[in-house]
Amino acid sequence: MTTKTLHEACKLLNQQFNHVPVVYGSLCLSHYIENHLGIKDIDLLLPIQMIEEQKDKLISVFKEHGFEYFESELLTFRKDNIDVEIARLEDWVHLCNFMLDTSTVHLESCTYKVLSVDDLRRLYIFLNQDQRRNTIKRQKDLLKIELIDNYLLQRSK
């Protein structure tokens, strides 16, 4: 179900906004590691300017295509019990020192980018050190760092 919702969200962003989002978080990690980690949401990054200038249109277009909108810190939509959370790209680049070495994925009728494994590692190190995150999430962050480290080790052999 996550893949279907990802395709729908990315297709809307591609076709209605002429934009290719960046997938990050657990779904991005599953692109590299064959472990779906109990993925419960889809984390997307869009440029701040796009979010600020087209927020109303984003909400309208997603709602027209069957997504529910939830007021929160992030632009959050839900369809088929899967949350799509849209965050500000530049904020995460700054917080995690991303290199933004992304790969482009073309699936069916949509296109999206995924963060590099190195940027994912930076993300989870940052999240693990964020004192505002609860202990359970920080433990999951450590597991993801370990999975990434193992992946990088295997790749270097």
URRAHU-V748113 format. One record per helix or strand. SS is the DSSP state (H for helix, E for strand). FROM is the first residue (numbers start at 0). TO is the last residue. Records with the same first field share a line. If there is no record, write none. Layout:
SS: FROM-TO / FROM-TO
This chain:
H: 1-16 / 25-31 / 47-63 / 88-95 / 116-128 / 134-155
E: 21-23 / 40-45 / 67-69 / 74-78 / 81-87 / 102-106 / 109-113
